[in-house]
Amino acid sequence: MRARCCSNPITQLIKINGIETDIIGLKGFPEEIYDLNVEKIDLTANASLVAFEKTIEGKVLATAKITGTYEI
């Protein structure tokens, strides 16, 4: 049984990484893992997704997708 924080939890929203979500329920966060044919890539810590995709183009040997879940 899940604990409820208020009488109407549907109206209670929080932001996680800029995305509004209800407080109670099962959450998921997908991740994609890349196997590259190079030891390292040259990107800054704040590189965009487009820059990352361009950098790994032609270097991907395999990918895997996993989704972690948690409940609040």
C-alpha positions in Angstrom: 0.0 0.0 0.0 1.3 3.4 -0.9 1.3 6.3 1.5 -0.5 9.4 0.4 0.7 12.9 1.1 -2.6 14.6 0.7 -6.3 14.1 -0.1 -5.8 14.6 -3.9 -2.3 13.6 -5.0 -3.1 14.1 -8.7 -3.0 17.9 -8.2 0.3 17.8 -6.4 3.2 18.0 -9.0 6.9 18.2 -8.6 9.6 18.9 -11.2 12.4 16.3 -11.8 15.0 17.5 -14.3 12.6 20.1 -15.5 9.7 17.6 -16.1 6.5 17.9 -14.1 5.5 14.6 -12.5 3.0 13.5 -9.9 4.5 12.9 -6.4 3.2 9.3 -6.0 3.8 6.5 -8.4 6.3 4.4 -10.3 8.9 6.4 -12.2 11.4 5.3 -14.8 14.5 6.8 -16.2 15.8 5.3 -19.5 19.6 5.1 -20.2 21.4 4.2 -23.4 24.9 2.7 -23.2 27.3 2.8 -26.1 30.3 0.5 -26.9 32.7 2.6 -29.0 35.8 1.6 -31.0 37.9 4.3 -29.4 39.2 4.7 -25.8 37.9 8.2 -25.3 36.1 11.0 -27.0 36.9 14.7 -26.8 33.9 16.5 -25.4 33.4 19.2 -22.8 31.2 18.5 -19.7 28.5 20.8 -21.1 28.5 19.4 -24.7 25.1 19.2 -26.4 23.4 16.0 -27.4 24.0 17.0 -31.1 27.7 17.4 -30.4 27.8 14.0 -28.7 26.0 12.3 -31.5 28.3 13.8 -34.1 31.4 12.8 -32.1 30.4 9.1 -31.8 29.2 8.9 -35.4 30.9 5.9 -37.1 32.4 4.8 -33.8 29.5 2.8 -32.3 30.0 -1.0 -32.1 26.9 -1.8 -30.1 24.3 -0.1 -27.9 22.1 -1.2 -25.0 19.1 0.4 -23.5 18.1 0.0 -19.8 15.4 1.6 -17.7 15.7 2.0 -14.0 12.6 2.4 -12.0 11.8 3.8 -8.6 8.6 4.6 -6.7 7.8 7.6 -4.6 
